[in-house]
Every structure is written in structure tokens, then in C-alpha cells.
Amino acid sequence: MHPALSVIFFTVISGAGYGLLFLLGLGLIVDPQLVARNEVLLVLVVGAGAAAAGLMASLFHLGQPQRAWRALSQWRSSWLSREGVSALASFVPVCALAVLIWRGVDTTVVRACALALAALATATVFCTAQIYASLKTIHAWNNRQVVAGYLLLGLLAGAAWLLCAHALFWPLFEAGDVTPNRVQCVLAVLVLLLALTATVWKISYWRFLDRSRHAATIESATGLGSFGTVRSAETPHTEENYLLREMGFVLARKHAARLRQIAALLIGLVPVPVASLLLWPPIATSGWLASACAAAIAASVTAGCFVERWLFFAEARHVVTLYYGAEHV
């Protein structure tokens, strides 16, 4: 498939934003007093801003952006519509939490709103993944690993962003106190575990793509398999058309292998050792070193997600390409 920049930006940035909001909601459920008020408000703004920016970017991929609101009415049958509904609904607990945290309202109400936020953030990313996983005509997407990957990478990016925000602003919120804190340690361990898991998952997914094929063939597509091997006598078109541009994007094997290595490096091989450094007291207690490590992790994970998501689209081939000479998809 043609890797459109708008969709890549949308899935990566909004996924990270919702991952950030999910982790914040989870933290508030555990202990509403765990993080300083100003930091909670900052994370809410960053997470909601990233989610909104991703949603706005997705509009540029539509043929008629002004009619995007009509998609919300098809939630009974469309994963795209369900994604839009859950995305818009998630801003309700975001605003409610911002008001509650600012006013210092009872923790029970905060926990209820945080639970709603975590649930809606998960639902939104799940629906985004299902848009692709539900397409039976694309072998690279129609499998169980796609949904798990979207949720896992969104959570990893959210954790990396949250760690970065905490390391950068926590000393300011705590009046210059840079002693080791449990939130930073927990987030560093979380990033480390998620980075390892995401790397293993991605390698497994790539092996799946290399070792399996869609059940459809040119013989089954044309219904002429009973006559033997089917070959095209003449190309359907004399020049490139929409189907070939959007659904027949070809990525050279050597380029795919190189980009896979880069994605694995940025998602796992860089964040893991750097996150480990944040568990070492001399670095954890150094404000600027801890901030630099956290920023490096966030930048690496985000860049890795962009490379991974570009590959996710570029390596996917639609069964329609069988009519244009592809041996398999």
C-alpha cells in the first residue's frame, strides 16, 4: 500500500497521545496524589494535543474532509466510525479531569474519570488497528498481531513521552528536588520492558510476513485454476493507475531489510540501555542527565514508530495486484 504521510503521522502521534493518556489514567486510578497537580495538567494537555493533532492530520487523507462528520453515523458497521466516536468521547474525561485536578475534587470522582479516560484511550487505538486488521484482502494486516502491535507501540510511545515529561518537569514541580523518585524508576522499568516486548513482537511480525502468503492466487482470483497455471497475456493498463499507485506499492527487499533494522534499533536497542541508565542512582539523581536520557528515549521511540509505521503500509499488498502480474501477496 502507498504509505501516506498523513495516515502515518495520525497513527503514530495519536497512538502516542492515547498511550500517554492511558498511562496517566492508570496512574490516577492507583493514586490520584502520586503526581503533582501541575504535572498531571501538563500531561493531559500534551496527550490531548497529540490526539487532536493526529485526528486533524487524518482529515487530509480524506477525499472530502468537510464531510468527515458523516462517518460518525456508521458506528454500527464501520471501525473508522467507531474510532471517531471513541476519539471524540475521550476528550470528555480529559476536560473533566483537568477541572477536577485543578479544583482538587474528591479522589473517588477523579478515579472514575481516570477509568473512563483509560478505557476510551484503549478503545480508540483498538478501533484504529481494527480498521486495518479487518481487511481480509491484505495479508499483512488481516492477522492478530496487528491489533496487539498498535496497542503495544502506542503504550511504548506514551510511556516514553511520560517519562520524558516527568524527568524534564518534575524537579520544577518539586521545588528543585532531584533525589530519586519512584515514579521515574517505575516509568524507566516500564519503558525498558515495553521496548523489549515491542522489539520481539516486531521481529515476530516480520517473520510472519516473510514466511506466509495470502491464500488467494491468480488462479483462484480468476477462477481458471482448473485449467492449470494462469498467466496474464497482456497488462490490464498501458500506464500506472490508481490501483497500482495505492495498492501495488513495491518496496525492494534490501530496502525493507535495512528499514527493519533501523526500526528495531530505534524502538528497542536504543531505549533499553538508556532506560537502564535511569535506574542507576548517579544518573537518576542528576537532573540534566536524567532529562537528557529521557528525551533521547522519547525521540528514539517516536522516530522508530514512524519507520515501523511506514513499513507497515509499504510492505502490505492488496490481492488486486494479482491481476497486475504479482505472483503472490
C-alpha positions in Angstrom: 0.0 0.0 0.0 1.1 3.6 -0.6 2.4 4.9 2.7 0.6 8.3 3.0 2.4 10.7 5.4 -0.9 12.0 6.8 -2.0 8.5 7.9 1.4 7.6 9.3 1.5 10.9 11.3 -2.0 10.2 12.5 -1.4 6.6 13.7 1.9 7.4 15.4 1.2 10.7 17.1 -2.4 10.0 18.1 -1.3 6.5 19.3 1.4 8.0 21.4 -1.1 10.6 22.8 -3.6 8.0 23.7 -0.9 5.8 25.2 0.1 8.8 27.3 -3.5 9.4 28.4 -4.0 5.7 29.2 -0.9 5.6 31.5 -2.0 8.9 33.2 -5.5 7.5 33.8 -4.0 4.3 35.1 -1.7 6.2 37.5 -4.6 8.3 38.8 -6.6 5.2 39.4 -3.8 3.8 41.6 -3.2 7.0 43.5 -4.6 10.5 42.5 -1.9 12.1 44.6 1.0 10.2 43.1 1.9 13.0 40.6 1.9 16.8 41.2 -1.1 18.6 40.1 0.7 20.8 37.5 2.4 17.7 36.0 -1.0 16.0 35.6 -2.4 19.1 33.8 0.7 19.2 31.6 0.3 15.5 30.6 -3.4 16.0 29.9 -2.6 18.9 27.6 0.2 17.0 25.8 -1.8 13.8 25.4 -5.0 15.6 24.2 -3.0 17.8 21.9 -1.2 14.8 20.3 -4.5 13.0 19.9 -6.1 16.1 18.3 -3.2 16.7 16.0 -3.3 13.1 14.8 -7.0 13.3 14.2 -6.6 16.6 12.2 -3.9 15.0 10.1 -6.2 12.1 9.2 -8.6 14.6 7.7 -6.1 15.4 5.0 -6.3 11.8 3.8 -10.0 12.1 3.1 -11.2 12.9 -0.4 -13.9 15.3 1.1 -12.6 16.4 4.5 -15.7 18.7 5.0 -17.9 15.6 5.1 -15.9 13.7 7.7 -18.6 14.2 10.3 -20.8 11.9 8.3 -18.5 8.9 9.2 -19.6 9.2 12.8 -23.1 7.9 11.9 -21.8 4.5 10.7 -20.5 3.2 14.1 -22.7 0.1 13.9 -20.7 -1.3 11.0 -17.5 0.8 10.5 -14.4 0.6 12.6 -13.5 4.0 11.2 -16.7 5.5 12.6 -16.2 3.7 15.9 -12.7 5.2 16.1 -14.0 8.7 15.5 -16.8 8.3 18.1 -14.4 6.9 20.8 -11.8 9.6 20.0 -14.2 12.4 20.4 -15.7 10.9 23.5 -12.2 10.6 25.1 -12.0 14.4 25.3 -14.9 14.5 27.8 -12.9 12.8 30.6 -9.8 14.8 29.6 -11.7 18.0 30.2 -13.4 16.7 33.3 -10.1 15.5 34.8 -8.4 18.9 34.1 -11.2 20.7 36.0 -11.2 18.2 38.9 -7.4 18.2 39.3 -7.3 22.0 39.2 -10.0 22.3 41.9 -8.8 19.4 44.0 -12.0 17.5 44.0 -12.6 14.2 45.9 -10.4 11.3 44.7 -13.3 9.0 44.1 -14.6 11.2 41.3 -11.1 11.6 39.9 -10.6 7.8 39.8 -14.0 7.4 38.0 -13.0 9.9 35.3 -9.5 8.4 35.0 -11.0 4.9 34.4 -13.2 6.4 31.7 -10.2 8.0 30.1 -8.1 4.8 30.2 -11.0 2.8 28.7 -11.7 5.3 25.9 -8.0 5.7 25.0 -7.6 1.9 24.7 -10.9 1.7 22.6 -9.7 4.4 20.2 -6.3 2.7 19.5 -8.1 -0.7 19.2 -10.5 0.7 16.7 -7.7 2.3 14.7 -5.9 -1.1 14.5 -9.2 -2.9 13.6 -9.6 -0.6 10.5 -6.6 -2.4 9.0 -6.9 -5.8 10.7 -10.4 -6.2 9.3 -9.3 -6.0 5.7 -9.2 -9.7 4.6 -7.8 -8.7 1.2 -4.5 -7.6 2.7 -2.5 -10.5 4.2 0.0 -8.2 6.1 -2.9 -6.6 8.0 -5.5 -9.3 8.4 -3.9 -11.1 11.4 -4.0 -11.0 15.2 -0.6 -9.3 15.5 -1.7 -6.0 14.1 -4.0 -5.0 16.9 -1.5 -6.1 19.5 1.2 -4.1 17.8 -0.8 -0.9 17.6 -1.7 -1.2 21.3 1.9 -2.1 22.3 3.6 0.6 20.3 1.1 3.2 21.4 1.8 2.2 25.0 5.5 2.3 24.5 5.5 5.7 22.9 3.1 7.0 25.6 5.4 5.7 28.3 8.5 7.2 26.7 6.7 10.6 26.4 5.5 10.4 30.0 9.0 9.5 31.2 10.4 12.5 29.3 7.8 14.9 30.7 8.3 13.7 34.2 12.1 13.9 34.0 12.1 17.3 32.4 9.5 19.0 34.7 9.4 17.0 37.9 12.3 19.0 39.5 10.5 22.2 38.8 7.3 20.9 40.3 9.1 19.6 43.4 11.0 22.9 44.1 14.3 21.7 42.8 14.4 18.3 44.5 16.2 15.9 42.2 16.5 12.9 44.5 15.5 9.5 43.1 11.7 9.2 42.9 9.6 6.1 42.5 7.6 7.4 39.5 10.7 7.9 37.4 12.0 4.5 38.4 8.7 2.8 37.6 8.5 4.6 34.2 12.0 3.7 33.3 11.3 0.0 34.1 8.1 0.2 32.1 9.8 1.7 29.1 12.5 -1.0 29.3 10.1 -3.9 29.4 7.8 -2.4 26.7 10.8 -1.7 24.4 12.0 -5.3 24.7 8.5 -6.7 24.2 7.8 -4.4 21.2 11.1 -5.4 19.5 10.4 -9.1 20.0 6.9 -8.7 18.7 8.0 -6.7 15.6 10.6 -9.3 14.7 7.9 -12.0 15.0 5.6 -10.0 12.8 8.3 -9.5 10.1 9.0 -13.3 10.2 5.3 -13.9 9.7 5.3 -11.7 6.6 8.3 -13.4 5.2 7.1 -17.0 5.8 3.4 -16.8 4.9 1.3 -15.7 2.0 -2.3 -14.8 1.3 -4.4 -17.8 0.3 -5.5 -16.1 -2.9 -3.6 -16.7 -6.2 -4.1 -15.6 -9.7 -5.8 -19.0 -10.4 -8.3 -18.6 -7.5 -8.8 -14.9 -8.4 -9.8 -15.6 -12.0 -11.5 -18.9 -11.3 -9.3 -20.6 -14.0 -7.2 -22.8 -11.7 -8.8 -26.0 -13.1 -7.2 -25.3 -16.5 -3.7 -25.1 -15.0 -1.2 -22.3 -14.4 -2.7 -18.9 -15.3 -0.6 -16.1 -16.8 -1.5 -12.7 -18.0 -1.2 -12.4 -21.8 -1.4 -8.6 -21.6 -1.3 -5.9 -18.9 -4.7 -4.5 -17.9 -3.5 -0.9 -18.4 -0.9 0.8 -20.6 0.1 3.1 -17.8 0.0 3.4 -14.0 -3.4 3.8 -12.5 -5.0 4.5 -9.1 -5.0 0.8 -8.0 -1.3 0.4 -8.8 -0.4 3.7 -7.0 -2.4 3.0 -3.9 -2.4 -0.8 -3.6 0.6 -2.0 -5.5 3.4 -0.1 -3.9 6.6 -2.0 -4.3 9.4 -1.9 -1.8 12.7 -3.5 -2.6 13.7 -6.4 -0.3 17.1 -4.8 0.5 15.5 -1.5 1.5 12.9 -3.3 3.6 15.6 -5.3 5.5 17.5 -2.1 6.2 14.4 -0.2 7.4 13.5 -3.1 9.6 16.9 -2.9 11.3 16.6 0.8 11.8 13.1 0.4 13.3 14.3 -2.3 15.7 17.3 -0.2 16.7 15.2 2.9 17.4 12.3 1.0 19.2 14.4 -1.4 21.3 18.1 -1.3 21.1 18.4 2.4 22.0 15.7 2.8 24.6 16.6 -0.4 26.6 20.2 0.6 27.6 19.3 4.3 28.1 16.3 3.4 30.3 18.7 1.1 32.3 20.9 4.1 33.0 17.9 5.9 34.6 17.9 3.2 37.3 21.5 4.0 38.2 21.4 6.5 41.2 24.3 8.8 39.9 22.3 9.5 36.7 18.8 9.3 38.2 19.8 12.0 40.7 21.4 14.2 38.2 18.6 16.5 36.9 20.1 17.3 33.5 21.5 13.8 32.8 18.1 12.2 33.7 16.3 14.7 31.5 18.7 14.1 28.6 18.3 10.3 28.8 14.5 10.6 29.0 14.5 12.9 26.0 16.7 10.6 24.0 14.3 7.7 24.7 11.3 9.7 23.6 13.0 10.8 20.4 14.2 7.4 19.6 10.9 5.6 20.2 8.9 8.2 18.2 11.3 8.0 15.3 11.2 4.2 15.4 7.4 4.2 15.4 7.5 6.4 12.2 9.8 4.0 10.5 7.8 1.0 11.6 4.5 2.5 10.5 5.9 3.5 7.1 7.0 -0.2 6.7 3.6 -1.3 7.9 1.9 0.3 4.9 4.7 -0.1 2.4 5.0 -3.9 2.9 1.3 -4.5 2.6 0.0 -5.6 -0.8 -3.7 -5.9 -1.8 -4.9 -9.0 -3.6 -5.9 -6.9 -6.6 -2.2 -6.8 -7.6 -2.6 -10.5 -8.6 -4.3 -9.1 -11.8 -1.3 -7.0 -12.5 1.3 -9.7 -12.5 2.1 -10.3 -8.8 2.8 -14.0 -8.1 1.6 -13.7 -4.5 0.6 -11.2 -1.9 
